[in-house]
Amino acid sequence: MDIINAIVNGATTVAEVKKQTYATMGSGCCTQQIERLIECLCSPDSEK
């Protein structure tokens, strides 16, 4: 939920999500999933 909350609250890049949540700081294997979440949650068609 922290990652989703970060995106909904304005994080629009993986670097911004990482700064707020420490996601991707391990092996970085979740980078693609975070990019996809950003794409889905920040698209003009998404409801917030």
MMTF fields as JSON, N, C-alpha, C and O atoms, coordinates in Angstrom:
{
  "mmtfVersion": "1.0.0",
  "mmtfProducer": "UNKNOWN",
  "numBonds": 191,
  "numAtoms": 192,
  "numGroups": 48,
  "numChains": 1,
  "numModels": 1,
  "chainsPerModel": [1],
  "groupsPerChain": [48],
  "chainIdList": ["A"],
  "bondAtomList": [4, 2, 8, 6, 12, 10, 16, 14, 20, 18, 24, 22, 28, 26, 32, 30, 36, 34, 40, 38, 44, 42, 48, 46, 52, 50, 56, 54, 60, 58, 64, 62, 68, 66, 72, 70, 76, 74, 80, 78, 84, 82, 88, 86, 92, 90, 96, 94, 100, 98, 104, 102, 108, 106, 112, 110, 116, 114, 120, 118, 124, 122, 128, 126, 132, 130, 136, 134, 140, 138, 144, 142, 148, 146, 152, 150, 156, 154, 160, 158, 164, 162, 168, 166, 172, 170, 176, 174, 180, 178, 184, 182, 188, 186],
  "bondOrderList": [1, 1, 1, 1, 1, 1, 1, 1, 1, 1, 1, 1, 1, 1, 1, 1, 1, 1, 1, 1, 1, 1, 1, 1, 1, 1, 1, 1, 1, 1, 1, 1, 1, 1, 1, 1, 1, 1, 1, 1, 1, 1, 1, 1, 1, 1, 1],
  "groupList": [{"groupName": "MET", "atomNameList": ["N", "CA", "C", "O"], "elementList": ["N", "C", "C", "O"], "formalChargeList": [0, 0, 0, 0], "bondAtomList": [1, 0, 2, 1, 3, 2], "bondOrderList": [1, 1, 2], "singleLetterCode": "M", "chemCompType": "L-PEPTIDE LINKING"}, {"groupName": "ASP", "atomNameList": ["N", "CA", "C", "O"], "elementList": ["N", "C", "C", "O"], "formalChargeList": [0, 0, 0, 0], "bondAtomList": [1, 0, 2, 1, 3, 2], "bondOrderList": [1, 1, 2], "singleLetterCode": "D", "chemCompType": "L-PEPTIDE LINKING"}, {"groupName": "ILE", "atomNameList": ["N", "CA", "C", "O"], "elementList": ["N", "C", "C", "O"], "formalChargeList": [0, 0, 0, 0], "bondAtomList": [1, 0, 2, 1, 3, 2], "bondOrderList": [1, 1, 2], "singleLetterCode": "I", "chemCompType": "L-PEPTIDE LINKING"}, {"groupName": "ASN", "atomNameList": ["N", "CA", "C", "O"], "elementList": ["N", "C", "C", "O"], "formalChargeList": [0, 0, 0, 0], "bondAtomList": [1, 0, 2, 1, 3, 2], "bondOrderList": [1, 1, 2], "singleLetterCode": "N", "chemCompType": "L-PEPTIDE LINKING"}, {"groupName": "ALA", "atomNameList": ["N", "CA", "C", "O"], "elementList": ["N", "C", "C", "O"], "formalChargeList": [0, 0, 0, 0], "bondAtomList": [1, 0, 2, 1, 3, 2], "bondOrderList": [1, 1, 2], "singleLetterCode": "A", "chemCompType": "L-PEPTIDE LINKING"}, {"groupName": "VAL", "atomNameList": ["N", "CA", "C", "O"], "elementList": ["N", "C", "C", "O"], "formalChargeList": [0, 0, 0, 0], "bondAtomList": [1, 0, 2, 1, 3, 2], "bondOrderList": [1, 1, 2], "singleLetterCode": "V", "chemCompType": "L-PEPTIDE LINKING"}, {"groupName": "GLY", "atomNameList": ["N", "CA", "C", "O"], "elementList": ["N", "C", "C", "O"], "formalChargeList": [0, 0, 0, 0], "bondAtomList": [1, 0, 2, 1, 3, 2], "bondOrderList": [1, 1, 2], "singleLetterCode": "G", "chemCompType": "PEPTIDE LINKING"}, {"groupName": "THR", "atomNameList": ["N", "CA", "C", "O"], "elementList": ["N", "C", "C", "O"], "formalChargeList": [0, 0, 0, 0], "bondAtomList": [1, 0, 2, 1, 3, 2], "bondOrderList": [1, 1, 2], "singleLetterCode": "T", "chemCompType": "L-PEPTIDE LINKING"}, {"groupName": "GLU", "atomNameList": ["N", "CA", "C", "O"], "elementList": ["N", "C", "C", "O"], "formalChargeList": [0, 0, 0, 0], "bondAtomList": [1, 0, 2, 1, 3, 2], "bondOrderList": [1, 1, 2], "singleLetterCode": "E", "chemCompType": "L-PEPTIDE LINKING"}, {"groupName": "LYS", "atomNameList": ["N", "CA", "C", "O"], "elementList": ["N", "C", "C", "O"], "formalChargeList": [0, 0, 0, 0], "bondAtomList": [1, 0, 2, 1, 3, 2], "bondOrderList": [1, 1, 2], "singleLetterCode": "K", "chemCompType": "L-PEPTIDE LINKING"}, {"groupName": "GLN", "atomNameList": ["N", "CA", "C", "O"], "elementList": ["N", "C", "C", "O"], "formalChargeList": [0, 0, 0, 0], "bondAtomList": [1, 0, 2, 1, 3, 2], "bondOrderList": [1, 1, 2], "singleLetterCode": "Q", "chemCompType": "L-PEPTIDE LINKING"}, {"groupName": "TYR", "atomNameList": ["N", "CA", "C", "O"], "elementList": ["N", "C", "C", "O"], "formalChargeList": [0, 0, 0, 0], "bondAtomList": [1, 0, 2, 1, 3, 2], "bondOrderList": [1, 1, 2], "singleLetterCode": "Y", "chemCompType": "L-PEPTIDE LINKING"}, {"groupName": "SER", "atomNameList": ["N", "CA", "C", "O"], "elementList": ["N", "C", "C", "O"], "formalChargeList": [0, 0, 0, 0], "bondAtomList": [1, 0, 2, 1, 3, 2], "bondOrderList": [1, 1, 2], "singleLetterCode": "S", "chemCompType": "L-PEPTIDE LINKING"}, {"groupName": "CYS", "atomNameList": ["N", "CA", "C", "O"], "elementList": ["N", "C", "C", "O"], "formalChargeList": [0, 0, 0, 0], "bondAtomList": [1, 0, 2, 1, 3, 2], "bondOrderList": [1, 1, 2], "singleLetterCode": "C", "chemCompType": "L-PEPTIDE LINKING"}, {"groupName": "ARG", "atomNameList": ["N", "CA", "C", "O"], "elementList": ["N", "C", "C", "O"], "formalChargeList": [0, 0, 0, 0], "bondAtomList": [1, 0, 2, 1, 3, 2], "bondOrderList": [1, 1, 2], "singleLetterCode": "R", "chemCompType": "L-PEPTIDE LINKING"}, {"groupName": "LEU", "atomNameList": ["N", "CA", "C", "O"], "elementList": ["N", "C", "C", "O"], "formalChargeList": [0, 0, 0, 0], "bondAtomList": [1, 0, 2, 1, 3, 2], "bondOrderList": [1, 1, 2], "singleLetterCode": "L", "chemCompType": "L-PEPTIDE LINKING"}, {"groupName": "PRO", "atomNameList": ["N", "CA", "C", "O"], "elementList": ["N", "C", "C", "O"], "formalChargeList": [0, 0, 0, 0], "bondAtomList": [1, 0, 2, 1, 3, 2], "bondOrderList": [1, 1, 2], "singleLetterCode": "P", "chemCompType": "L-PEPTIDE LINKING"}],
  "groupTypeList": [0, 1, 2, 2, 3, 4, 2, 5, 3, 6, 4, 7, 7, 5, 4, 8, 5, 9, 9, 10, 7, 11, 4, 7, 0, 6, 12, 6, 13, 13, 7, 10, 10, 2, 8, 14, 15, 2, 8, 13, 15, 13, 12, 16, 1, 12, 8, 9],
  "groupIdList": [1, 2, 3, 4, 5, 6, 7, 8, 9, 10, 11, 12, 13, 14, 15, 16, 17, 18, 19, 20, 21, 22, 23, 24, 25, 26, 27, 28, 29, 30, 31, 32, 33, 34, 35, 36, 37, 38, 39, 40, 41, 42, 43, 44, 45, 46, 47, 48],
  "secStructList": [7, 2, 2, 2, 2, 2, 2, 2, 6, 6, 7, 7, 1, 2, 2, 2, 2, 2, 2, 2, 2, 7, 6, 6, 1, 1, 1, 7, 6, 6, 2, 2, 2, 2, 2, 2, 2, 2, 2, 2, 2, 2, 1, 6, 6, 7, 7, 7],
  "xCoordList": [0.805, 0.0, 0.851, 0.433, 2.03, 2.887, 3.234, 3.255, 3.505, 3.87, 2.685, 2.84, 1.517, 0.325, 0.025, -0.284, 0.114, -0.131, 0.858, 0.474, 2.11, 3.119, 2.757, 2.868, 2.327, 1.971, 0.724, 0.696, -0.291, -1.527, -1.266, -1.941, -0.286, 0.028, 1.088, 1.629, 1.393, 2.22, 3.528, 4.16, 3.961, 5.201, 4.925, 4.057, 5.657, 5.403, 6.584, 6.549, 7.615, 8.772, 9.177, 8.826, 9.917, 10.421, 11.322, 11.301, 12.104, 12.998, 12.21, 12.616, 11.094, 10.274, 9.634, 9.567, 9.163, 8.59, 9.671, 9.426, 10.856, 11.974, 12.304, 12.54, 12.322, 12.639, 11.638, 12.012, 10.373, 9.323, 9.138, 8.701, 9.457, 9.109, 10.289, 10.154, 11.416, 12.592, 12.384, 13.169, 11.341, 11.132, 12.278, 12.843, 12.625, 13.681, 15.081, 16.05, 15.223, 16.555, 17.292, 18.504, 16.583, 17.233, 17.798, 18.747, 17.221, 17.687, 17.112, 17.584, 16.106, 15.502, 14.539, 14.114, 14.19, 13.325, 11.904, 11.159, 11.513, 10.149, 10.037, 8.96, 11.115, 11.114, 10.049, 9.327, 9.934, 8.939, 7.521, 6.652, 7.279, 5.95, 5.601, 4.461, 6.567, 6.327, 6.083, 5.199, 6.849, 6.617, 5.209, 4.551, 4.745, 3.394, 2.34, 1.343, 2.545, 1.612, 1.528, 0.441, 2.675, 2.691, 1.893, 1.075, 2.13, 1.425, -0.084, -0.854, -0.503, -1.936, -2.572, -3.665, -1.909, -2.502, -2.402, -3.155, -1.495, -1.315, -1.926, -1.843, -2.53, -3.119, -4.356, -5.045, -4.643, -5.8, -7.119, -8.077, -7.184, -8.422, -8.634, -9.726, -7.613, -7.759, -8.569, -8.486, -9.354, -10.144, -9.405, -8.884, -9.357, -8.66, -9.648, -9.267],
  "yCoordList": [-1.195, 0.0, 1.263, 2.285, 1.212, 2.396, 2.876, 4.08, 1.95, 2.314, 2.964, 3.995, 2.369, 2.938, 4.314, 5.247, 4.443, 5.743, 6.79, 7.935, 6.42, 7.36, 7.845, 9.033, 6.919, 7.277, 8.166, 9.182, 7.787, 8.566, 9.962, 10.923, 10.067, 11.354, 12.148, 13.118, 11.747, 12.592, 12.033, 12.669, 10.877, 10.299, 9.805, 8.956, 10.33, 9.971, 9.275, 9.007, 8.988, 8.252, 7.187, 7.26, 6.199, 5.161, 5.793, 5.372, 6.791, 7.449, 8.117, 8.061, 8.743, 9.386, 8.347, 8.55, 7.235, 6.162, 5.589, 5.341, 5.379, 4.843, 5.761, 5.288, 7.042, 8.021, 7.961, 8.107, 7.747, 7.733, 6.38, 6.325, 5.291, 3.96, 2.998, 1.945, 3.328, 2.449, 1.245, 0.298, 1.271, 0.205, 0.222, 1.283, -0.896, -1.132, -1.016, -1.066, -0.862, -0.69, -2.007, -2.009, -3.121, -4.423, -4.817, -4.207, -5.825, -6.312, -5.503, -5.619, -4.692, -3.89, -4.665, -4.181, -5.869, -6.714, -6.177, -6.609, -5.258, -4.744, -3.457, -2.867, -3.027, -1.772, -1.774, -0.789, -2.853, -2.903, -2.841, -2.211, -3.489, -3.449, -2.032, -1.595, -1.324, 0.052, 0.947, 1.803, 0.761, 1.538, 1.311, 2.254, 0.081, -0.248, 0.389, 0.914, 0.35, 0.985, 2.487, 3.064, 3.11, 4.548, 4.808, 5.726, 4.008, 4.157, 4.023, 4.821, 3.03, 2.783, 3.854, 4.335, 4.224, 5.157, 6.619, 7.46, 6.923, 8.314, 8.598, 9.724, 7.607, 7.838, 8.722, 8.663, 9.534, 10.438, 9.709, 10.287, 8.445, 7.683, 7.054, 6.564, 7.057, 6.414, 7.292, 8.519, 6.628, 7.36, 7.327, 6.288, 8.477, 8.546, 8.837, 8.938],
  "zCoordList": [0.0, 0.0, 0.0, -0.544, 0.596, 0.639, -0.767, -1.026, -1.665, -3.031, -3.739, -4.394, -3.612, -4.24, -3.659, -4.4, -2.347, -1.717, -2.214, -2.452, -2.372, -2.863, -4.266, -4.569, -5.114, -6.488, -6.509, -7.202, -5.759, -5.718, -5.16, -5.529, -4.271, -3.654, -4.417, -3.886, -5.659, -6.5, -7.017, -7.86, -6.554, -7.088, -8.508, -8.714, -9.476, -10.867, -11.539, -12.74, -10.775, -11.298, -10.292, -9.115, -10.771, -9.874, -8.81, -7.653, -9.191, -8.229, -7.104, -5.943, -7.442, -6.414, -5.498, -4.285, -6.064, -5.259, -4.352, -3.171, -4.895, -4.115, -2.943, -1.831, -3.181, -2.144, -0.991, 0.173, -1.32, -0.31, 0.361, 1.511, -0.325, 0.188, 0.309, 0.932, -0.258, -0.316, -1.234, -1.197, -2.051, -3.03, -4.026, -4.291, -4.57, -5.564, -4.992, -5.75, -3.693, -3.123, -2.937, -2.723, -3.014, -2.909, -4.249, -4.742, -4.827, -6.125, -7.282, -8.413, -7.011, -8.07, -8.938, -9.987, -8.507, -9.338, -9.453, -10.334, -8.598, -8.648, -9.478, -9.552, -10.09, -10.853, -11.94, -12.09, -12.697, -13.773, -13.229, -13.831, -12.096, -11.51, -11.055, -11.207, -10.505, -10.071, -11.279, -11.244, -12.336, -13.557, -14.08, -14.521, -14.035, -14.505, -13.596, -14.09, -12.283, -11.355, -11.617, -11.625, -11.828, -12.132, -13.401, -13.451, -14.412, -15.682, -15.485, -16.021, -14.728, -14.517, -13.638, -13.939, -12.572, -11.613, -12.046, -11.557, -12.943, -13.37, -14.731, -15.222, -15.341, -16.652, -16.513, -15.494, -17.517, -17.444, -17.262, -16.749, -17.675, -17.592, -16.22, -15.934, -15.367, -14.051, -13.119, -13.152, -12.287, -11.298, -9.986, -9.579, -9.317, -8.034, -6.943, -5.776]
}
